[in-house]
């Protein structure tokens, strides 16, 4: 059985090229037996998982050679463990962010509903009867008008973009008239229906 002289691609995960060279050099000199045993590696593993570099670990545990620590991390595939942990943490952070956005959206929507209930009746009364008191919440300038239309466009288009074009809304897409597929139309139409028989026309013309 050939002696192990280099790391596999999986064992190189999380290592820089320089760390790979140091670790493989230590491997060739001391073989796999040069790695830390299970009990010794636990303390080192904890530091690695919280983001400490090999140099930092070596400084905290000077009794362990740098090559020995790198060899242990490689053979035990600590790089894979750290990637999985970071992926899990990213998923958790992403879930928290999504939850926060939903809560904020719900809060702001509730505020808009309150404002709508508070001013809607006043606005409708004025629409029905222009002689009624003017609503306290109304557009008073071109700037206000632009802000209202821009906000409405962002709500309808920006808040619910579709995958094809961020400038379009699925709601409007659903209301748009459906254009029949060309292949369906071709299937229902007789391909020979609009063809002109030249020979038949010439024969008819000769008879006349």
Rosetta constraint file for C-alpha pairs under 8 A:
AtomPair CA 3 CA 31 HARMONIC 7.67 0.50
AtomPair CA 4 CA 27 HARMONIC 7.75 0.50
AtomPair CA 4 CA 28 HARMONIC 7.55 0.50
AtomPair CA 4 CA 31 HARMONIC 7.05 0.50
AtomPair CA 4 CA 32 HARMONIC 7.55 0.50
AtomPair CA 5 CA 24 HARMONIC 6.68 0.50
AtomPair CA 5 CA 27 HARMONIC 6.35 0.50
AtomPair CA 5 CA 28 HARMONIC 5.27 0.50
AtomPair CA 5 CA 31 HARMONIC 7.62 0.50
AtomPair CA 6 CA 24 HARMONIC 5.42 0.50
AtomPair CA 6 CA 27 HARMONIC 7.30 0.50
AtomPair CA 6 CA 28 HARMONIC 7.69 0.50
AtomPair CA 7 CA 11 HARMONIC 5.60 0.50
AtomPair CA 7 CA 12 HARMONIC 6.25 0.50
AtomPair CA 7 CA 20 HARMONIC 7.75 0.50
AtomPair CA 7 CA 24 HARMONIC 6.75 0.50
AtomPair CA 7 CA 74 HARMONIC 7.33 0.50
AtomPair CA 7 CA 75 HARMONIC 7.90 0.50
AtomPair CA 8 CA 12 HARMONIC 6.36 0.50
AtomPair CA 9 CA 13 HARMONIC 6.86 0.50
AtomPair CA 10 CA 77 HARMONIC 7.37 0.50
AtomPair CA 10 CA 80 HARMONIC 7.92 0.50
AtomPair CA 11 CA 74 HARMONIC 4.83 0.50
AtomPair CA 11 CA 75 HARMONIC 6.19 0.50
AtomPair CA 11 CA 76 HARMONIC 7.85 0.50
AtomPair CA 11 CA 77 HARMONIC 5.54 0.50
AtomPair CA 11 CA 79 HARMONIC 7.65 0.50
AtomPair CA 12 CA 20 HARMONIC 6.77 0.50
AtomPair CA 12 CA 74 HARMONIC 6.38 0.50
AtomPair CA 12 CA 79 HARMONIC 7.78 0.50
AtomPair CA 13 CA 74 HARMONIC 7.89 0.50
AtomPair CA 13 CA 77 HARMONIC 7.62 0.50
AtomPair CA 13 CA 79 HARMONIC 5.28 0.50
AtomPair CA 13 CA 80 HARMONIC 6.54 0.50
AtomPair CA 14 CA 78 HARMONIC 7.99 0.50
AtomPair CA 14 CA 79 HARMONIC 4.61 0.50
AtomPair CA 14 CA 80 HARMONIC 7.43 0.50
AtomPair CA 15 CA 19 HARMONIC 5.77 0.50
AtomPair CA 15 CA 20 HARMONIC 6.11 0.50
AtomPair CA 15 CA 79 HARMONIC 7.46 0.50
AtomPair CA 16 CA 20 HARMONIC 6.18 0.50
AtomPair CA 17 CA 21 HARMONIC 6.32 0.50
AtomPair CA 18 CA 22 HARMONIC 6.33 0.50
AtomPair CA 19 CA 23 HARMONIC 5.98 0.50
AtomPair CA 19 CA 70 HARMONIC 6.93 0.50
AtomPair CA 20 CA 24 HARMONIC 5.98 0.50
AtomPair CA 20 CA 70 HARMONIC 7.87 0.50
AtomPair CA 21 CA 25 HARMONIC 6.05 0.50
AtomPair CA 22 CA 26 HARMONIC 6.32 0.50
AtomPair CA 22 CA 66 HARMONIC 7.95 0.50
AtomPair CA 22 CA 67 HARMONIC 5.59 0.50
AtomPair CA 22 CA 70 HARMONIC 7.63 0.50
AtomPair CA 23 CA 27 HARMONIC 6.14 0.50
AtomPair CA 23 CA 67 HARMONIC 4.89 0.50
AtomPair CA 23 CA 68 HARMONIC 7.14 0.50
AtomPair CA 23 CA 70 HARMONIC 5.29 0.50
AtomPair CA 23 CA 71 HARMONIC 4.99 0.50
AtomPair CA 23 CA 74 HARMONIC 7.96 0.50
AtomPair CA 24 CA 28 HARMONIC 6.16 0.50
AtomPair CA 24 CA 71 HARMONIC 7.28 0.50
AtomPair CA 25 CA 29 HARMONIC 6.35 0.50
AtomPair CA 25 CA 67 HARMONIC 7.68 0.50
AtomPair CA 26 CA 30 HARMONIC 6.01 0.50
AtomPair CA 26 CA 31 HARMONIC 7.50 0.50
AtomPair CA 26 CA 34 HARMONIC 7.62 0.50
AtomPair CA 26 CA 67 HARMONIC 5.38 0.50
AtomPair CA 26 CA 68 HARMONIC 6.73 0.50
AtomPair CA 26 CA 71 HARMONIC 7.12 0.50
AtomPair CA 27 CA 31 HARMONIC 4.66 0.50
AtomPair CA 27 CA 32 HARMONIC 6.12 0.50
AtomPair CA 27 CA 34 HARMONIC 6.95 0.50
AtomPair CA 27 CA 71 HARMONIC 6.66 0.50
AtomPair CA 30 CA 34 HARMONIC 4.93 0.50
AtomPair CA 32 CA 71 HARMONIC 7.92 0.50
AtomPair CA 32 CA 75 HARMONIC 7.99 0.50
AtomPair CA 34 CA 68 HARMONIC 6.36 0.50
AtomPair CA 34 CA 71 HARMONIC 7.66 0.50
AtomPair CA 35 CA 68 HARMONIC 5.54 0.50
AtomPair CA 35 CA 69 HARMONIC 7.12 0.50
AtomPair CA 35 CA 71 HARMONIC 5.81 0.50
AtomPair CA 35 CA 72 HARMONIC 4.73 0.50
AtomPair CA 35 CA 75 HARMONIC 7.99 0.50
AtomPair CA 36 CA 40 HARMONIC 5.89 0.50
AtomPair CA 36 CA 41 HARMONIC 5.56 0.50
AtomPair CA 36 CA 68 HARMONIC 6.89 0.50
AtomPair CA 36 CA 69 HARMONIC 7.20 0.50
AtomPair CA 36 CA 72 HARMONIC 5.86 0.50
AtomPair CA 37 CA 41 HARMONIC 6.04 0.50
AtomPair CA 38 CA 42 HARMONIC 6.51 0.50
AtomPair CA 39 CA 43 HARMONIC 7.96 0.50
AtomPair CA 40 CA 44 HARMONIC 7.33 0.50
AtomPair CA 41 CA 45 HARMONIC 5.82 0.50
AtomPair CA 41 CA 72 HARMONIC 7.48 0.50
AtomPair CA 42 CA 46 HARMONIC 6.37 0.50
AtomPair CA 43 CA 47 HARMONIC 6.81 0.50
AtomPair CA 44 CA 48 HARMONIC 6.35 0.50
AtomPair CA 44 CA 57 HARMONIC 6.76 0.50
AtomPair CA 44 CA 69 HARMONIC 7.88 0.50
AtomPair CA 45 CA 49 HARMONIC 6.15 0.50
AtomPair CA 45 CA 73 HARMONIC 7.78 0.50
AtomPair CA 45 CA 78 HARMONIC 7.49 0.50
AtomPair CA 46 CA 50 HARMONIC 6.51 0.50
AtomPair CA 47 CA 51 HARMONIC 6.69 0.50
AtomPair CA 47 CA 52 HARMONIC 5.55 0.50
AtomPair CA 47 CA 57 HARMONIC 6.81 0.50
AtomPair CA 48 CA 52 HARMONIC 4.99 0.50
AtomPair CA 48 CA 53 HARMONIC 6.69 0.50
AtomPair CA 48 CA 54 HARMONIC 7.55 0.50
AtomPair CA 48 CA 57 HARMONIC 7.46 0.50
AtomPair CA 48 CA 78 HARMONIC 7.87 0.50
AtomPair CA 49 CA 78 HARMONIC 7.84 0.50
AtomPair CA 49 CA 81 HARMONIC 7.84 0.50
AtomPair CA 49 CA 82 HARMONIC 5.68 0.50
AtomPair CA 52 CA 56 HARMONIC 5.96 0.50
AtomPair CA 52 CA 57 HARMONIC 6.44 0.50
AtomPair CA 53 CA 57 HARMONIC 6.27 0.50
AtomPair CA 54 CA 58 HARMONIC 6.03 0.50
AtomPair CA 54 CA 66 HARMONIC 6.92 0.50
AtomPair CA 54 CA 69 HARMONIC 7.12 0.50
AtomPair CA 54 CA 70 HARMONIC 6.96 0.50
AtomPair CA 55 CA 59 HARMONIC 6.18 0.50
AtomPair CA 55 CA 66 HARMONIC 7.09 0.50
AtomPair CA 56 CA 60 HARMONIC 6.39 0.50
AtomPair CA 57 CA 61 HARMONIC 6.07 0.50
AtomPair CA 58 CA 62 HARMONIC 5.21 0.50
AtomPair CA 58 CA 63 HARMONIC 7.93 0.50
AtomPair CA 58 CA 64 HARMONIC 6.53 0.50
AtomPair CA 58 CA 65 HARMONIC 6.85 0.50
AtomPair CA 58 CA 66 HARMONIC 5.82 0.50
AtomPair CA 58 CA 69 HARMONIC 7.55 0.50
AtomPair CA 64 CA 68 HARMONIC 6.38 0.50
AtomPair CA 64 CA 69 HARMONIC 6.68 0.50
AtomPair CA 65 CA 69 HARMONIC 6.52 0.50
AtomPair CA 66 CA 70 HARMONIC 6.30 0.50
AtomPair CA 67 CA 71 HARMONIC 5.95 0.50
AtomPair CA 68 CA 72 HARMONIC 6.17 0.50
AtomPair CA 69 CA 73 HARMONIC 6.21 0.50
AtomPair CA 70 CA 74 HARMONIC 6.11 0.50
AtomPair CA 71 CA 75 HARMONIC 6.12 0.50
AtomPair CA 72 CA 76 HARMONIC 6.01 0.50
AtomPair CA 73 CA 77 HARMONIC 5.79 0.50
AtomPair CA 73 CA 78 HARMONIC 5.10 0.50
AtomPair CA 73 CA 79 HARMONIC 7.21 0.50
AtomPair CA 74 CA 78 HARMONIC 6.49 0.50
AtomPair CA 74 CA 79 HARMONIC 7.35 0.50
AtomPair CA 77 CA 81 HARMONIC 6.81 0.50
AtomPair CA 78 CA 82 HARMONIC 6.18 0.50
AtomPair CA 79 CA 83 HARMONIC 6.22 0.50
AtomPair CA 80 CA 84 HARMONIC 6.23 0.50
AtomPair CA 81 CA 85 HARMONIC 6.20 0.50
AtomPair CA 82 CA 86 HARMONIC 6.06 0.50
AtomPair CA 83 CA 87 HARMONIC 6.05 0.50
AtomPair CA 84 CA 88 HARMONIC 6.18 0.50
AtomPair CA 85 CA 89 HARMONIC 6.19 0.50
AtomPair CA 86 CA 90 HARMONIC 6.08 0.50
AtomPair CA 87 CA 91 HARMONIC 6.23 0.50
AtomPair CA 88 CA 92 HARMONIC 6.26 0.50
AtomPair CA 89 CA 93 HARMONIC 6.16 0.50
AtomPair CA 90 CA 94 HARMONIC 5.99 0.50
AtomPair CA 91 CA 95 HARMONIC 6.11 0.50
AtomPair CA 92 CA 96 HARMONIC 6.24 0.50
AtomPair CA 93 CA 97 HARMONIC 6.17 0.50
AtomPair CA 94 CA 98 HARMONIC 6.17 0.50
AtomPair CA 95 CA 99 HARMONIC 6.11 0.50
AtomPair CA 96 CA 100 HARMONIC 6.09 0.50
AtomPair CA 97 CA 101 HARMONIC 6.17 0.50
AtomPair CA 98 CA 102 HARMONIC 6.18 0.50
AtomPair CA 99 CA 103 HARMONIC 6.19 0.50
AtomPair CA 100 CA 104 HARMONIC 6.12 0.50
AtomPair CA 101 CA 105 HARMONIC 5.98 0.50
AtomPair CA 102 CA 106 HARMONIC 6.05 0.50
AtomPair CA 103 CA 107 HARMONIC 6.15 0.50
AtomPair CA 104 CA 108 HARMONIC 6.13 0.50
AtomPair CA 105 CA 109 HARMONIC 5.96 0.50
AtomPair CA 106 CA 110 HARMONIC 6.15 0.50
AtomPair CA 107 CA 111 HARMONIC 6.35 0.50
AtomPair CA 108 CA 112 HARMONIC 6.24 0.50
AtomPair CA 109 CA 113 HARMONIC 6.17 0.50
AtomPair CA 110 CA 114 HARMONIC 6.28 0.50
AtomPair CA 111 CA 115 HARMONIC 6.28 0.50
AtomPair CA 112 CA 116 HARMONIC 5.99 0.50
AtomPair CA 113 CA 117 HARMONIC 6.12 0.50
AtomPair CA 114 CA 118 HARMONIC 6.05 0.50
AtomPair CA 115 CA 119 HARMONIC 6.17 0.50
AtomPair CA 116 CA 120 HARMONIC 5.32 0.50
AtomPair CA 117 CA 121 HARMONIC 7.34 0.50
AtomPair CA 119 CA 123 HARMONIC 6.28 0.50
AtomPair CA 119 CA 135 HARMONIC 7.32 0.50
AtomPair CA 119 CA 136 HARMONIC 7.81 0.50
AtomPair CA 119 CA 137 HARMONIC 6.86 0.50
AtomPair CA 120 CA 124 HARMONIC 6.12 0.50
AtomPair CA 121 CA 125 HARMONIC 6.11 0.50
AtomPair CA 122 CA 126 HARMONIC 6.43 0.50
AtomPair CA 122 CA 134 HARMONIC 7.79 0.50
AtomPair CA 122 CA 135 HARMONIC 5.57 0.50
AtomPair CA 123 CA 127 HARMONIC 6.30 0.50
AtomPair CA 123 CA 134 HARMONIC 7.71 0.50
AtomPair CA 123 CA 135 HARMONIC 5.54 0.50
AtomPair CA 124 CA 128 HARMONIC 6.22 0.50
AtomPair CA 125 CA 129 HARMONIC 5.96 0.50
AtomPair CA 125 CA 132 HARMONIC 6.70 0.50
AtomPair CA 126 CA 130 HARMONIC 5.03 0.50
AtomPair CA 126 CA 131 HARMONIC 7.08 0.50
AtomPair CA 126 CA 132 HARMONIC 5.27 0.50
AtomPair CA 126 CA 133 HARMONIC 6.72 0.50
AtomPair CA 126 CA 134 HARMONIC 6.35 0.50
AtomPair CA 126 CA 135 HARMONIC 7.09 0.50
AtomPair CA 130 CA 134 HARMONIC 7.98 0.50
AtomPair CA 139 CA 144 HARMONIC 5.48 0.50
AtomPair CA 139 CA 145 HARMONIC 5.92 0.50
AtomPair CA 140 CA 144 HARMONIC 6.38 0.50
AtomPair CA 140 CA 145 HARMONIC 7.74 0.50
AtomPair CA 141 CA 145 HARMONIC 6.34 0.50
AtomPair CA 142 CA 146 HARMONIC 6.13 0.50
AtomPair CA 143 CA 147 HARMONIC 6.19 0.50
AtomPair CA 144 CA 148 HARMONIC 6.19 0.50
AtomPair CA 145 CA 149 HARMONIC 6.26 0.50
AtomPair CA 146 CA 150 HARMONIC 5.96 0.50
AtomPair CA 147 CA 151 HARMONIC 6.01 0.50
AtomPair CA 148 CA 152 HARMONIC 6.13 0.50
AtomPair CA 149 CA 153 HARMONIC 6.14 0.50
AtomPair CA 150 CA 154 HARMONIC 6.24 0.50
AtomPair CA 151 CA 155 HARMONIC 6.22 0.50
AtomPair CA 152 CA 156 HARMONIC 6.20 0.50
AtomPair CA 153 CA 157 HARMONIC 5.69 0.50
AtomPair CA 153 CA 158 HARMONIC 7.18 0.50
AtomPair CA 154 CA 158 HARMONIC 4.51 0.50
AtomPair CA 154 CA 159 HARMONIC 6.28 0.50
AtomPair CA 155 CA 159 HARMONIC 5.15 0.50
AtomPair CA 155 CA 160 HARMONIC 7.64 0.50
AtomPair CA 156 CA 160 HARMONIC 6.67 0.50
AtomPair CA 156 CA 169 HARMONIC 6.44 0.50
AtomPair CA 157 CA 161 HARMONIC 5.87 0.50
AtomPair CA 157 CA 166 HARMONIC 7.20 0.50
AtomPair CA 157 CA 167 HARMONIC 5.97 0.50
AtomPair CA 157 CA 168 HARMONIC 5.57 0.50
AtomPair CA 157 CA 169 HARMONIC 4.81 0.50
AtomPair CA 158 CA 166 HARMONIC 6.73 0.50
AtomPair CA 158 CA 167 HARMONIC 7.03 0.50
AtomPair CA 158 CA 169 HARMONIC 7.65 0.50
AtomPair CA 160 CA 169 HARMONIC 5.82 0.50
AtomPair CA 160 CA 170 HARMONIC 6.87 0.50
AtomPair CA 161 CA 165 HARMONIC 6.88 0.50
AtomPair CA 161 CA 166 HARMONIC 4.75 0.50
AtomPair CA 161 CA 167 HARMONIC 6.81 0.50
AtomPair CA 161 CA 168 HARMONIC 6.04 0.50
AtomPair CA 161 CA 169 HARMONIC 5.28 0.50
AtomPair CA 161 CA 170 HARMONIC 6.85 0.50
AtomPair CA 162 CA 166 HARMONIC 6.02 0.50
AtomPair CA 162 CA 168 HARMONIC 6.55 0.50
AtomPair CA 162 CA 169 HARMONIC 6.09 0.50
AtomPair CA 162 CA 170 HARMONIC 5.91 0.50
AtomPair CA 168 CA 172 HARMONIC 7.30 0.50
AtomPair CA 168 CA 173 HARMONIC 7.47 0.50
AtomPair CA 169 CA 173 HARMONIC 6.26 0.50
AtomPair CA 170 CA 174 HARMONIC 6.08 0.50
AtomPair CA 171 CA 175 HARMONIC 6.59 0.50
AtomPair CA 172 CA 176 HARMONIC 6.17 0.50
AtomPair CA 180 CA 184 HARMONIC 6.98 0.50
AtomPair CA 180 CA 185 HARMONIC 6.96 0.50
AtomPair CA 181 CA 185 HARMONIC 6.43 0.50
AtomPair CA 182 CA 186 HARMONIC 6.17 0.50
AtomPair CA 183 CA 187 HARMONIC 6.18 0.50
AtomPair CA 184 CA 188 HARMONIC 6.47 0.50
AtomPair CA 185 CA 189 HARMONIC 6.27 0.50
AtomPair CA 186 CA 190 HARMONIC 7.63 0.50
AtomPair CA 186 CA 191 HARMONIC 7.56 0.50
AtomPair CA 189 CA 193 HARMONIC 7.64 0.50
AtomPair CA 191 CA 195 HARMONIC 7.83 0.50
AtomPair CA 197 CA 201 HARMONIC 6.57 0.50
AtomPair CA 198 CA 202 HARMONIC 6.31 0.50
AtomPair CA 199 CA 203 HARMONIC 6.19 0.50
AtomPair CA 200 CA 204 HARMONIC 6.21 0.50
AtomPair CA 201 CA 205 HARMONIC 6.16 0.50
AtomPair CA 202 CA 206 HARMONIC 6.29 0.50
AtomPair CA 203 CA 207 HARMONIC 6.40 0.50
AtomPair CA 204 CA 208 HARMONIC 6.43 0.50
